[in-house]
Amino acid sequence: IALSTAEAEYIALSQSLREVIPLMSMMKELKATFPIEIQIPNFNCTVHEDNQSCISMATKQKFSPRTKHIALKYHHFRSYVNSKQIEVHYINTQDQIADALTKPLGANLFFNLRKMLMGW
């Protein structure tokens, strides 16, 4: 149970990156296993987050009294953030396209997000 919205967002970020990190590892293994003569891109991940407290928890190494109770299992991705393999960027709530699929919105915001997502 999350005690704040920042903690809930941090847990959701952790859970989503549990899906991404193995894919990144697999792509690196394929890159090393099959040598190709062309320039191969690096595999990095950019995550867009609309909660600045969550971004702070993900990017800073220190724990505050308000965050030290969060279970260690949710901090697994911090080493990837520190090594810049995963970048967490702030996005304004009005531009967070995923909100159209995950929460009730006002009509204007829903139509704006739908246009960004689908183009109509």
C-alpha angles and dihedrals in degrees: 000000000000118000096203141020090251091056092047090051091047091052090048090049090050093049093049092049089052085070095045102046096063090049090052090050092049092051090051091050091050090049090053096042099049110045110206126191095226131080107278118206124237114249112236133154129222118200123194113214127180098197113083093195089057091050090050092052091049097048104036121076097210126085122223125210088257095054105034092090092064109111117256091237089074094057096064095110099053094093089057090051091049092050090049093240087120120036122196113205129186117243125185114252089238089061099043100115094189090067089073088066101037111041143027112269138184116264096253095050092044092052091047092051092045090053091051091048102041106015095240 
